[in-house]
């Protein structure tokens, strides 16, 4: 199985509200259509000023051309950007109570050089085993919110 990160721009989609509303969501697949498969792991990353990994999920079906899910249209800030038949995939997600902030990830020796955290534009990115392991390691540590930052617990 592969691991992916789906980057969501909150200027176009209210990702936090969407993730709070339920556990299965439809995401655009603009890259890697033939590489994303059922059972693959997906991290949902919100970019911008409050960038963070918000959720982890599993692909539920193969990418396919489909219109937007009518139940999710209420989360579209700019509906025209998502209109019509586009390649989409359904992902069952688990939203984190405390997101994994970009600031926390930048302090990790593996993730500090991750291209996504440098502001790479795009929607879908393949995650290396090393990066996946570093993300899971940080997610396993206790986190608390302090303003827009996430603080991880000391120790392992």
HELIX and SHEET records of a PDB file:
HELIX    1   1 UNK A   15  UNK A   21  1                                   7    
HELIX    2   2 UNK A   70  UNK A   75  5                                   6    
HELIX    3   3 UNK A   79  UNK A   82  5                                   4    
HELIX    4   4 UNK A  102  UNK A  106  1                                   5    
HELIX    5   5 UNK A  111  UNK A  113  5                                   3    
HELIX    6   6 UNK A  115  UNK A  118  5                                   4    
HELIX    7   7 UNK A  129  UNK A  140  1                                  12    
SHEET    1   A 6 UNK A  24  UNK A  28  0                                        
SHEET    2   A 6 UNK A  86  UNK A 101 -1                                        
SHEET    3   A 6 UNK A  52  UNK A  59 -1                                        
SHEET    4   A 6 UNK A  41  UNK A  46 -1                                        
SHEET    5   A 6 UNK A   3  UNK A   8  1                                        
SHEET    6   A 6 UNK A 124  UNK A 126 -1                                        
SHEET    1   B 3 UNK A  24  UNK A  28  0                                        
SHEET    2   B 3 UNK A  86  UNK A 101 -1                                        
SHEET    3   B 3 UNK A  64  UNK A  66 -1                                        
SHEET    1   C 2 UNK A 143  UNK A 146  0                                        
SHEET    2   C 2 UNK A 149  UNK A 152 -1                                        
END                                                                             
